[in-house]
Amino acid sequence: MTPVLKYGAQESVRLDSPGTELLGHCGVPNIEPLEDPAAAIVRALSQPLDYPPLGQSVVPGDRVVLAVGESVPHAAEMVAGVVRSLTDGPVDPDGIGVLHTRAGPSGGPDDPCRLLPEEVRSRVASIAHDPSDRGNLAYLATTEEGHQIELNRALIDADLVLPIGCVRDGWAAGYHGIHSPVYPTFSDARTLARFHSPKMLDSRGRRQKRLVKEADEVGWLLGVTFTIQVIPGPGEGVLDVLAGEVSAVRHYALRRYWAAWHRTVPRRAELVLASLEGGQGQQTWENLGRALAAGAALVEEGGALAVCCELAADRGPAVQCLTTSRTREEAVARIRDERPEDAVPAIQLAQALDHCSVYLLSRLEPSVVEDLDITPMADADEVSRLFSRHGSCILLANAPYASVTVESNHD
C-alpha cells in the first residue's frame, strides 16, 4: 500500500518509491477520535476516577475556577461540559470563573466560553491571564528549592480549582506534567520565562524532569485534588477525556496516551518526514519546534529531516535572531541570554540544523525559510521526490504528539 502523510487541515502527500525502506509510520493512533467531546466530558464528570461525581463535590456558594491550559483540543466544548455539570448541581453561574490565556474577542473562535448558553455566559466570569499584571497575582508559597510562587489571584481565592489540560509525551518541551494547566501557565512573567528558558532543554530539545516536580509541588500547595485531562487525537481531535483524582487520572492518562501515540522503530533513518496536522491552531512555531526535536531524534547524523505543514505565522524575535546573527552559535548564545518568548522553538530549530539537513513545506515565503538555513519545498511532489532519493525513511505524522523509541538507541 502506498503510504500517505497527512498535514495541515486537509492536505496530504503520497509517497510511492519501491526503493525506499519505510522503517515506521508513526503518529497515527489506532483509536478513532470522539464524535462528541462535549458529551464525553459530561460522562467523565459523572463517573470520575477515584472521586465522587463532580456535583457531589461542591456546595452552594462555592467559588469554582476552571483553569484552561494552553492548546487544549476542543477547549470550548470542555468548558461547556464542565459548566453544565456544575450548574446542573448546586453551583450558581455567578460563582464560576474560566481562567484562560486567550486574548481574542468574546465569542470569537479562541474564546473558551463561546459555547455556553447566553444566559449562562453572561454570568460566568471569563478571566484572561496577564502574567505581567501584578495586581492580578497573589503569593501562594515558597517551594523547597526556594522559588516564590505567585499565581493568578482567581486560583488563590477559589474554593475549588478544576484544571483542564492536554496530555503530551512526558519529554515534550513546554509540557510540565498533569499540573501544567495551573503552573506555570497562570504564574508570573518571571516564572514563565524561567520555565520557557532554553536552559531548561537537554541536548535533544526535551524539557528537564525537575520542572514537572516543581509543577507537582505547586499543585499540592494549591490543594488541587481533581483534574480533567484530554487525550489528544490527530490534528485537533480528541481520543478520550479523563476526570477525577489527580493520581488516578495521571496513571490512566499516561497509559492511554502511550497506547495511542507510542511506536517503536528498528533504527534511525536517512530521512524523517514529519507533519503538523490540523487547522491554524496547530500550525505554530511551537509545534514546528516540537516536530523538529522529535524528528531529529529519529534521523541519522547528517541525514535529512522534512516537515510538512501549513505554518504561515510571523517569526518571533528568537527565530529572527537566527537570521540576523553572523553565526548560528552567536544567535544561540544571544537567545539563551535574552530568553525571548519563542526561545524554545528557535533553539530546537538550531539543534536540528546542527544535526541534519532540514526541509520545510509551509505557507511561509521561500526567502523567509532560506534565511533560516532551511530548504523550502514548493509542493507535495517535491516532498515525494525527496522521499525517493533516500534509502530509508520514518514517517512522523502529528509530530508534536508522537512518541517514538528507536530499538538500537541506548542513550
Summary of the structure (lengths in Angstrom):
residues: 411
radius of gyration: 21.6
end to end distance: 33.7
largest distance: 67.8
contacts: 1435
relative contact order: 0.17
helix: 34%
strand: 26%
